[in-house]
Amino acid sequence: MKRRVVVVIIVLLLIAGVAAGAKFLFPYAPKLPPKADESNATADGIQKVVNANNKFAFDLYNELDKSEKGNVFYSPYSVSAALAMVDEGAVGQTADEINAVFHFPSREVLRPNFASIYNGINNGSGAYELRTGNALWVQQDYPFLDSYKTNVEKYYGGKAAPLDFVKDTENSRKTINSFIEEQTNGKIKELIPSGVLNPMSRAVLTNAIYFKGTWEWEFDKSRTYDDDFKLAGGNSIKVQMMHMSPEKARFNYAYLDNLQILELPYKDGKISMLILLPKESLDSLAANFTAEKLNDYKAAMNEQSLDNIYIPKFEFDTKYFMKDTLSALGMPTAFSINNADFSGIAQAEQLYISQVIHQAYVKVDEKGTEAAAATAVGMEAMASAPSEKKIFRADHPFVFVIQNKETGNILFMGRFSEPAK
């Protein structure tokens, strides 16, 4: 009988990090991720992968909205990247469920077009910092299938690095954590907590994404003031409210029946934040809150001037244990000790996912935004209408999205419900 193994997926949204050196070698310089093979990418294929990522972004938001109180923040791209690499080794019903939850097209379409999106993120700009990187950390001398390792490196840039989980578990954990911290500019430490890896661990797949951008039109710090923010329950709490009265700037904006939507671009114009501010409460969005509905909202926007814009400063982090969330979305088999099939990764032992942990961090201030995400996959053996002036006042809970403007790909998504305690 085959020995069963545990697959642990850890997903962390963060803002960067540097840690002390560890015993083992990194697969590549953390801030210089390798290119992936996008030679067969097409415009239609890229759009299919973007649509898949954005559908998952909203599916995950709606599932978290049922269980999470307060603020929400995550990177759908990071989770999708990690699970796309896992999916390379999934077989049968396990693969079918992962593909359904993440809306992945066929692997022939997914591979080169995900590679193109990955390369596009890493193309860089002098106006902002944006990068992503994948890695495959493997137990030395373990019989992983060559085809699996080849595809992960070729299409996802996930170069393999040998570790010794069996005899040197702690240094293996420290090596991975050090790599993630350096990829993410020193903000995230202890991506993989002590005790998650053990001598039965066989591999860890990691993804990290980091973004730091400056607003195209920055807020004047001298105009930030204390203001009331209306909580969902009816009470109010003080926030640091940023304010601008843009005289020459024009923004993509729409005032619709149930919400206002405003796009705040970052310098260079390739990345932007969308803020969806419901007229009254976020409950009014819940009935039909999908990627397709976001496209409708965006289509209604047009470039226009606004008299006043009010946005709260905020900084918070989040953490989710997502096994139940992803199971509820439709992939329980991957977590089943008896039924999961990851024989496309290795055939010496049976694999299954034991847990998914997602941790995130975001900071928004007068200058701009900083946000990032890292994902690790480990395997073990066993309001009322406006007045005449156009005013955007985010003084009650809202949803925000950080996107690539050209493709519409959602890199980060969140809900600001209350100031961090």
Buried (B, 14 or more C-beta within 10 A) or exposed (E): EEEBBBBBBBBBBBBBBBBEEBEBEBBBEBBEBBEBBBEBBEEEBBBBBBBBBBBBBBBBBBBBBEEBEBBBBBBBBBBBBBBBBBBBBBEEBBBBBBBEBBBBBEBEBBBBBBBBBBBBBBEEBEBBBBBBBBBBBBBBEBEBBEEBBEBBBBBBBBBBBBBBBBEBBEBBBBBBBBBBBBBBBEBBBBBBEEEBBBBBBBBBBBBBBBBBBBBBBBBEEEEBEEBEBBBBEEEEEEBBBBBBEEEEEEBBBBBBEEBBBBBBBBBBEBBBBBBBBBBEBBEEBEEEBBBEBBEEBBEEBEEEEBBEBBBBBBEBBBEBEBBBBBBBBBBBBBBBEEBBBBBBBBEBBBBBBBBBBBBBBBBBBBBBBBBBBBBBBBBBBEBEEBEEEBBBBBBBBBBBBBBBBEBBBBBBBBBBBBBEE
